[in-house]
Amino acid sequence: MAKGYWIGRVDVHNPEGYKAYVEQNGPVFAKYGGKFLIRGGPFEAKEGSSHRSRNVVIEFPDYATALACYQSPEYLRLVAIRAPHSTADIIVIDGYDGPQPG
């Protein structure tokens, strides 16, 4: 079964206010088996445009669990904490578990 992922691109406008979101999101992601694969860090946009300064990828056991985490009351409470301090583009996507090149 393919894993599920969140892909987030975020601009943080108020780092002090954003800290509360970061401090509280760990237990919510852990409850749903979330694991950070990418959490910020340097990057280069090679094609297209990169409108956000921060990139995040979180892996979940499967797509349904990734959706359930985002839609959970625990995470929606965190969105309310995060939103005034940042602008985010977040997608929840089903992973690929099929044949690979080569």
N, C-alpha and C positions, 0 to 999 in steps of 0.2 A: 504494500500500500504506500502510495506517495505521501510525503510529508506536506504540511501546509505552512505557509509563510506570511509574515507581514513584511511589507517593504515600505519603509517610511522615509520621507525626505522632509526635513524640519529646519526652520529658521527660528532661533531662540532670540526674542527681543528683550527679555528681562531674565537674565541668568539667575538672579536671586529668587524671583518668584517661581522659576522653573524647577528649582531645587526640590521643592515639596513633591512634585511629580516623580522625579528621579528617586527620591528617598522612599516613596511608597509603592512604586510599581513592581518591585522584585517579588513580593509574595503573590501578587496577582498572576504574574507570568509563571511563577513556579507552580501554582495551583493547576494551571493548564498545560504544564510540561514545556513551557516556552524556554528557549535557549537563544541567547544573543549570538549571532554569527558575525554581525557587523554592528558596531556601536560607535558611530562617529569616525574619526580618523581622517588622515589626509586622503585626497582623491584627485583625479584629473578627469575632467569631462572630455572624452575623445570624439564624441559625435553628439549632435543635437545641442540642447542647452541644459544647463544645470542651474535651476532657479533657487535651490535651497542649499544652505551651507553645511547641513549635517545629514548623513545617511545612516539608516538603521535597517538591519534584516534580523528578524526573529523567526526561528524555526519551531514548529509545533509538531506533535505526533502525526497529525493529519489535517486536512482542510476543514473538516467539521469542527475540530477542536480550536483551530485558529479563529474561525468565525465565532464560536461560542465565547471565547475569551474576549474578543472585541465587543460583543453584544452583552456581556455580563454586567450586572449592576456594579460590581467592584471596579471594572475598567471604565464604565461610563462616568463613575464618580471621579476617576482620575482625569478623564478628558476635560471635565469641568475645571479641574485644578490647572491643567496644562494650557488650555485654550487662551486664557488672557495673556499668557506670557510667550506664546509662540504661534507660528503658522505652520501647519503640517499638511502634507499630502500622504495619505496612508492607503495602501491597497492590501487586501487579503487575497492570497492566490494559492491555487492548488499546485503542488510540486509535480515534477515529471519523473516517472518511474519506468520509462520505456527504454528501448534500445539506444545505445550511444554510438557516436561515429567511431569508425576504426575497427 
